[in-house]
């Protein structure tokens, strides 16, 4: 955003402050934080736009006009701005000197970061390490040419080797460990379709060119690479088409088939399941028996179709596909030139940014603990916990007032709301050295090679997940919910929990030093949004324990679906003229339901805050009431500028609608908004017909 805008706004506000100080006007907040907040609001908004016509443009118009998309990004928003702030904060602590007194995990974190920053060693290594790994994995046919021996190739053996080296191995069959969705007190194995996603619309020509460029860098002849890798691309496309129906299925019950390994062996006899599962798990004290139960997330026919595809595909094509996956996943850890030649996506020009992300991805627990010790105020955690409590109470009141739920379903909803837990900022264990030391006691890095370090961290993280199969389920696991540097918020259906990482509790989202209408409009809206997710089209399929269970009476479910259809149709009737596309109301329905309910709950929670604490002082230089500033703060959080090509991609793929519609449609369905801005009935922001899933009055 242009600097002159910020300076101009700050000067104007300072003048207002100096003019009013002598009168001691109690209605204005003149603290530095309030002046900063007012400056931010003024720099975002376009007051030439009528708020009852287009509130998003009114609240974010200047942001959209003047914000600059960084060279290494496709969009700019307050989420992205805060992410950059967090990266700068992390950089400071990661570049501090290692001290004798600090815990071993922190020393490992800093070493990992420095390994990434050592570009001299990375460039000197070149392709030596990855070529050595490929040789041990059986070789890349397109590079080896006629020297490659297909008689030694077996796709299952290759998968086993991938696991032992630290590479992903879910390229034919996905094997995951997670809580049983029908019994959250048990961790179990999930077996599903290949984790690949290719389509005719996803840039196959570019993808092939990328593969060819990389293969020739490894020594392949270009003509051979084009021919052979084109066959691999089409194999991957066929595999993706087989997997896609299961990947897109929304009804979780259709993806839940609990059977024993021996039963799976009967249904899919061409794969030696006991050998396969024990080989890809391969962790001490974890052994799969024939009688053990697993959850199948595909129809058994998938494996028959997979076997046909594998049998009808030459081994050379299969090996090229698998070895390409190894190389593709290794590229970020190789010489910079190879990375630049192999991606259509923007890369940060700052090495330190890449290395902060790499360190966080490699050692998320230790990096998060280091971050919160250096950059988080304990008081913030307590205040946000109080906000969560306030907002949950308003949701409970809303459920009690709902007139379309039968008594039993309403009681279940109230019990689920009461049981919903929250993980705020960070787990207390992050402050205990002995906890961190114990968690990382089996983690050892034997090499300073960048790629080898990454594979070591992946192995450590993977094996820790697999160990859960033989450990009691801990629903409050500080490891599982300890990623405190995410600038995001989540609702976990399987544990009925909302997660608010420390990193998002700052900036535009929250500050202890500004009026609470800004906080309830910022992080309060997001908290309420996540709570509603527990009762949207997906969340409603889970009970208070996080188990997959249909606890809705048929009559209540029918009414909910009718109200949801109103939301689906309403959003589907909105379009982005610049792209010539309508929103996908069905794909985005869960987020839209959460936005519509969340903004109203946050508003009511703030009104309750006023009842307890009294009216707050207003921001200087802004002629708006506290309640109007709540709505403006809510919109400001979502001010987003995105490059058109990426916005088009998101329209097809994202479960979130563009930011403009997240604000305008949700607020147009809120009577409170129309009242606070005095929008006439029939205006764009106060239409005659409103879609309301959850009733508030």
KAGI-V661346 format. One record per residue. N is the residue number from 0. OMEGA is omega in radians with two decimals (none if undefined). Layout:
n->[N | N]
omega->[OMEGA | OMEGA]
//
This chain:
n->[0 | 1 | 2 | 3 | 4 | 5 | 6 | 7 | 8 | 9 | 10 | 11 | 12 | 13 | 14 | 15 | 16 | 17 | 18 | 19 | 20 | 21 | 22 | 23 | 24 | 25 | 26 | 27 | 28 | 29 | 30 | 31 | 32 | 33 | 34 | 35 | 36 | 37 | 38 | 39 | 40 | 41 | 42 | 43 | 44 | 45 | 46 | 47 | 48 | 49 | 50 | 51 | 52 | 53 | 54 | 55 | 56 | 57 | 58 | 59 | 60 | 61 | 62 | 63 | 64 | 65 | 66 | 67 | 68 | 69 | 70 | 71 | 72 | 73 | 74 | 75 | 76 | 77 | 78 | 79 | 80 | 81 | 82 | 83 | 84 | 85 | 86 | 87 | 88 | 89 | 90 | 91 | 92 | 93 | 94 | 95 | 96 | 97 | 98 | 99 | 100 | 101 | 102 | 103 | 104 | 105 | 106 | 107 | 108 | 109 | 110 | 111 | 112 | 113 | 114 | 115 | 116 | 117 | 118 | 119 | 120 | 121 | 122 | 123 | 124 | 125 | 126 | 127 | 128 | 129 | 130 | 131 | 132 | 133 | 134 | 135 | 136 | 137 | 138 | 139 | 140 | 141 | 142 | 143 | 144 | 145 | 146 | 147 | 148 | 149 | 150 | 151 | 152 | 153 | 154 | 155 | 156 | 157 | 158 | 159 | 160 | 161 | 162 | 163 | 164 | 165 | 166 | 167 | 168 | 169 | 170 | 171 | 172 | 173 | 174 | 175 | 176 | 177 | 178 | 179 | 180 | 181 | 182 | 183 | 184 | 185 | 186 | 187 | 188 | 189 | 190 | 191 | 192 | 193 | 194 | 195 | 196 | 197 | 198 | 199 | 200 | 201 | 202 | 203 | 204 | 205 | 206 | 207 | 208 | 209 | 210 | 211 | 212 | 213 | 214 | 215 | 216 | 217 | 218 | 219 | 220 | 221 | 222 | 223 | 224 | 225 | 226 | 227 | 228 | 229 | 230 | 231 | 232 | 233 | 234 | 235 | 236 | 237 | 238 | 239 | 240 | 241 | 242 | 243 | 244 | 245 | 246 | 247 | 248 | 249 | 250 | 251 | 252 | 253 | 254 | 255 | 256 | 257 | 258 | 259 | 260 | 261 | 262 | 263 | 264 | 265 | 266 | 267 | 268 | 269 | 270 | 271 | 272 | 273 | 274 | 275 | 276 | 277 | 278 | 279 | 280 | 281 | 282 | 283 | 284 | 285 | 286 | 287 | 288 | 289 | 290 | 291 | 292 | 293 | 294 | 295 | 296 | 297 | 298 | 299 | 300 | 301 | 302 | 303 | 304 | 305 | 306 | 307 | 308 | 309 | 310 | 311 | 312 | 313 | 314 | 315 | 316 | 317 | 318 | 319 | 320 | 321 | 322 | 323 | 324 | 325 | 326 | 327 | 328 | 329 | 330 | 331 | 332 | 333 | 334 | 335 | 336 | 337 | 338 | 339 | 340 | 341 | 342 | 343 | 344 | 345 | 346 | 347 | 348 | 349 | 350 | 351 | 352 | 353 | 354 | 355 | 356 | 357 | 358 | 359 | 360 | 361 | 362 | 363 | 364 | 365 | 366 | 367 | 368 | 369 | 370 | 371 | 372 | 373 | 374 | 375 | 376 | 377 | 378 | 379 | 380 | 381 | 382 | 383 | 384 | 385 | 386 | 387 | 388 | 389 | 390 | 391 | 392 | 393 | 394 | 395 | 396 | 397 | 398 | 399 | 400 | 401 | 402 | 403 | 404 | 405 | 406 | 407 | 408 | 409 | 410 | 411 | 412 | 413 | 414 | 415 | 416 | 417 | 418 | 419 | 420 | 421 | 422 | 423 | 424 | 425 | 426 | 427 | 428 | 429 | 430 | 431 | 432 | 433 | 434 | 435 | 436 | 437 | 438 | 439 | 440 | 441 | 442 | 443 | 444 | 445 | 446 | 447 | 448 | 449 | 450 | 451 | 452 | 453 | 454 | 455 | 456 | 457 | 458 | 459 | 460 | 461 | 462 | 463 | 464 | 465 | 466 | 467 | 468 | 469 | 470 | 471 | 472 | 473 | 474 | 475 | 476 | 477 | 478 | 479 | 480 | 481 | 482 | 483 | 484 | 485 | 486 | 487 | 488 | 489 | 490 | 491 | 492 | 493 | 494 | 495 | 496 | 497 | 498 | 499 | 500 | 501 | 502 | 503 | 504 | 505 | 506 | 507 | 508 | 509 | 510 | 511 | 512 | 513 | 514 | 515 | 516 | 517 | 518 | 519 | 520 | 521 | 522 | 523 | 524 | 525 | 526 | 527 | 528 | 529 | 530 | 531 | 532 | 533 | 534 | 535 | 536 | 537 | 538 | 539 | 540 | 541 | 542 | 543 | 544 | 545 | 546 | 547 | 548 | 549 | 550 | 551 | 552 | 553 | 554 | 555 | 556 | 557 | 558 | 559 | 560 | 561 | 562 | 563 | 564 | 565 | 566 | 567 | 568 | 569 | 570 | 571 | 572 | 573 | 574 | 575 | 576 | 577 | 578 | 579 | 580 | 581 | 582 | 583 | 584 | 585 | 586 | 587 | 588 | 589 | 590 | 591 | 592 | 593 | 594 | 595 | 596 | 597 | 598 | 599 | 600 | 601 | 602 | 603 | 604 | 605 | 606 | 607 | 608 | 609 | 610 | 611 | 612 | 613 | 614 | 615 | 616 | 617 | 618 | 619 | 620 | 621 | 622 | 623 | 624 | 625 | 626 | 627 | 628 | 629 | 630 | 631 | 632 | 633 | 634 | 635 | 636 | 637 | 638 | 639 | 640 | 641 | 642 | 643 | 644 | 645 | 646 | 647 | 648 | 649 | 650 | 651 | 652 | 653 | 654 | 655 | 656 | 657 | 658 | 659 | 660 | 661 | 662 | 663 | 664 | 665 | 666 | 667 | 668 | 669 | 670 | 671 | 672 | 673 | 674 | 675 | 676 | 677 | 678 | 679 | 680 | 681 | 682 | 683 | 684 | 685 | 686 | 687 | 688 | 689 | 690 | 691 | 692 | 693 | 694 | 695 | 696]
omega->[-3.05 | -3.08 | -3.06 | 3.12 | -3.11 | -3.13 | -3.12 | -3.14 | -3.12 | 3.13 | 3.13 | -3.14 | 3.11 | 3.11 | 3.08 | -3.12 | -3.09 | 3.14 | -3.02 | -3.08 | -3.08 | -3.14 | 3.14 | -3.10 | -3.08 | -3.04 | -3.11 | 3.04 | -3.04 | 3.08 | 3.09 | -3.14 | 3.12 | 3.10 | 3.08 | -3.14 | 3.13 | 3.12 | 3.13 | 3.14 | -3.12 | 3.13 | 3.12 | -2.87 | 3.05 | -3.03 | 3.03 | 3.12 | 3.11 | -3.08 | -3.14 | 3.07 | -3.10 | -3.02 | 3.14 | 3.12 | 3.08 | -3.06 | -3.00 | -3.01 | 3.13 | 3.06 | -3.10 | -3.11 | -2.95 | -3.13 | 3.13 | 3.05 | -3.12 | -3.10 | -3.09 | -3.11 | 3.11 | 3.14 | 3.02 | -3.12 | 3.10 | 3.00 | -3.14 | 3.13 | 3.13 | 3.06 | 3.10 | 3.08 | -3.13 | 3.11 | 3.07 | 3.11 | 3.13 | 3.14 | -3.12 | -3.08 | -3.13 | -3.12 | 3.05 | 3.12 | 3.05 | 3.12 | -3.13 | -3.01 | -3.00 | -3.09 | 3.14 | 3.13 | 3.11 | 3.07 | 3.12 | 3.11 | -3.12 | 3.09 | 3.12 | 3.12 | -3.12 | 3.07 | 3.11 | -3.09 | -3.09 | -3.09 | 3.11 | 3.13 | -3.13 | -3.14 | 3.11 | 3.13 | 3.11 | 3.14 | -3.05 | -3.07 | -3.10 | 3.09 | 3.09 | 3.12 | 3.13 | 3.13 | -3.14 | 3.12 | 3.11 | 3.07 | 3.12 | -3.02 | -3.08 | 3.11 | -3.08 | 3.14 | -3.08 | 3.11 | -3.12 | -3.07 | -3.09 | 3.13 | -3.14 | -3.05 | 2.97 | -3.00 | -3.14 | 3.12 | 3.11 | 3.12 | 3.13 | 3.13 | 3.12 | -3.10 | -3.06 | 3.09 | -3.11 | 3.12 | 3.01 | -3.08 | -3.03 | -3.02 | 2.99 | -3.13 | 3.12 | 3.07 | -3.10 | 3.05 | 3.12 | 3.09 | 3.05 | -3.06 | 3.05 | 3.09 | -3.00 | 3.11 | -3.09 | 2.96 | -3.07 | 3.10 | 3.01 | 3.09 | -3.04 | -3.11 | 3.12 | 3.11 | 3.06 | -3.13 | 3.09 | 3.06 | 3.13 | -3.07 | -3.00 | 3.02 | -3.10 | 3.14 | 3.12 | -3.12 | 3.12 | 3.12 | 3.10 | -3.14 | -3.11 | 3.14 | -3.13 | -3.11 | 3.11 | 3.06 | 3.12 | 3.10 | 3.12 | 3.03 | -2.98 | -3.12 | 3.11 | -3.12 | 3.13 | -3.09 | -3.03 | -3.09 | 3.01 | 3.08 | 3.12 | 3.12 | -3.13 | 3.02 | -3.14 | 3.11 | 3.12 | 3.12 | 3.13 | 3.14 | 3.07 | -3.06 | -2.95 | -3.13 | 3.14 | 3.13 | -3.06 | -3.10 | -3.11 | -3.13 | -3.04 | 3.14 | 3.13 | -3.10 | -3.09 | 3.09 | -3.08 | -3.11 | 3.09 | 3.11 | 3.12 | 3.07 | 3.09 | 3.13 | 3.11 | -3.10 | 3.14 | -2.94 | -3.04 | 3.09 | 3.13 | -2.90 | 3.12 | 3.10 | -3.06 | -3.08 | 3.14 | 3.14 | -3.12 | 3.03 | 2.98 | 3.10 | -3.14 | 3.11 | 3.06 | -3.13 | 3.12 | 3.10 | -3.12 | -3.10 | -3.11 | 3.13 | 3.05 | 3.10 | 3.13 | -3.12 | 3.05 | 2.97 | 3.13 | 3.14 | 3.11 | -3.07 | 3.05 | 3.12 | 3.11 | -3.13 | 3.10 | -3.13 | -3.13 | -3.12 | -3.10 | -3.13 | 3.13 | -3.13 | -3.12 | 3.12 | 3.13 | -3.12 | 3.09 | 3.11 | -3.10 | -3.10 | 3.04 | 3.13 | 3.07 | -3.11 | -3.10 | -3.12 | -3.13 | -3.01 | -3.12 | -3.07 | -3.14 | -3.10 | -3.06 | -3.11 | 3.14 | 3.12 | -3.12 | -3.11 | -2.98 | -3.07 | 3.02 | -3.06 | -3.13 | 3.07 | 3.11 | 3.09 | -3.13 | -3.13 | -3.06 | 3.11 | 3.10 | -3.07 | 3.01 | 3.13 | 3.13 | -3.13 | 3.13 | 3.12 | -3.07 | -3.10 | -3.02 | -3.08 | -3.12 | 3.14 | 3.12 | 3.13 | 3.12 | -3.13 | -3.04 | 3.10 | -3.07 | -2.90 | -3.12 | -3.13 | -3.10 | -3.14 | 3.14 | -3.14 | -3.12 | -3.12 | 3.12 | 3.06 | 3.09 | 3.08 | 3.13 | 3.12 | 3.13 | -3.07 | 3.10 | 3.11 | 3.13 | 3.08 | 3.11 | 3.11 | 3.13 | 3.13 | 3.14 | -3.12 | -3.08 | -3.04 | -3.11 | 3.11 | 3.01 | -3.03 | -3.09 | 3.14 | 3.13 | 3.13 | 3.09 | 3.14 | 3.12 | 3.11 | 3.12 | 3.12 | 3.14 | -3.10 | -3.09 | -3.14 | -3.12 | 3.04 | -3.02 | 3.00 | -3.08 | 3.06 | -3.12 | -3.13 | 3.13 | -3.12 | -3.07 | -3.12 | -3.05 | 3.11 | 3.13 | 3.13 | -3.12 | -3.12 | -3.06 | -3.04 | -3.12 | 3.14 | -3.13 | 3.08 | -3.04 | -3.04 | 3.01 | 3.09 | -3.03 | -3.13 | -3.13 | 3.08 | 3.14 | 3.13 | 3.10 | 3.13 | 3.11 | 3.09 | -3.14 | -3.12 | 3.13 | -3.08 | 3.07 | 3.07 | -3.11 | -3.14 | 3.13 | -3.12 | -3.09 | 3.12 | 3.06 | 3.14 | 3.10 | -3.07 | 3.12 | -3.08 | 3.14 | 3.08 | -3.06 | -3.07 | -3.02 | 3.12 | -2.96 | -3.10 | 3.03 | 3.03 | -3.07 | 3.04 | -3.01 | 2.88 | 3.11 | -3.13 | -3.02 | 3.09 | -3.11 | -3.04 | 2.97 | -3.10 | 3.12 | -3.11 | -3.11 | -3.00 | -3.10 | -3.07 | -3.13 | 3.05 | -3.10 | -3.01 | -3.06 | 2.97 | 3.09 | -2.96 | 3.14 | -3.13 | -3.04 | 3.04 | 3.07 | -3.12 | 3.12 | 3.04 | -3.14 | -3.10 | 3.12 | 3.08 | -3.11 | 3.09 | -3.12 | 3.08 | -3.12 | 3.10 | 3.14 | 3.12 | 3.09 | -3.06 | 3.11 | -3.05 | 3.08 | -3.07 | -3.10 | 3.11 | -3.10 | -3.11 | -3.05 | 3.10 | -3.08 | -3.12 | 3.06 | -3.10 | 3.11 | -3.08 | -3.14 | 3.04 | -3.10 | -3.12 | 3.12 | 3.11 | -3.14 | 3.12 | 3.11 | -3.13 | 3.08 | 3.12 | 3.09 | -3.14 | 3.06 | 3.11 | -3.13 | -3.11 | -3.11 | 3.14 | -3.14 | 3.11 | 3.08 | -3.11 | 3.01 | -3.04 | -3.11 | -3.13 | -3.09 | -3.07 | 2.96 | 3.04 | 3.04 | -3.07 | -3.13 | -3.10 | -3.05 | -2.99 | -3.11 | 3.12 | -3.12 | 3.07 | -3.13 | 3.10 | -3.08 | 3.11 | -3.05 | -3.09 | -3.13 | 3.12 | 3.12 | 3.13 | 3.14 | 3.10 | 3.10 | 3.08 | 3.09 | 3.08 | 3.10 | -3.12 | -3.11 | -2.94 | -3.11 | -3.11 | -3.12 | 3.03 | -3.05 | 3.14 | -3.14 | 3.09 | -3.11 | -3.10 | -3.10 | 3.13 | 3.11 | -3.12 | 3.06 | 3.12 | 3.01 | -3.11 | 3.13 | 3.10 | 3.12 | 3.12 | -3.10 | 3.13 | -3.05 | 3.06 | -3.03 | 3.06 | -3.03 | 3.07 | -3.03 | -3.10 | 3.12 | 3.11 | 3.11 | 3.11 | -3.13 | 3.11 | 3.14 | -2.93 | -2.99 | 3.06 | 3.10 | 3.01 | 3.06 | -3.02 | -3.11 | -3.08 | 3.05 | -3.14 | -2.99 | -3.08 | -3.14 | -3.12 | 3.11 | 3.08 | -3.06 | 3.11 | -3.11 | 3.13 | -3.12 | 3.13 | -3.06 | 3.12 | 3.07 | 3.13 | -3.12 | 3.09 | -3.09 | 3.06 | -3.07 | -3.12 | 3.06 | -3.08 | 3.11 | -3.13 | 3.10 | 3.07 | -3.09 | 3.05 | -3.12 | -3.06 | -3.03 | 3.13 | none]
//
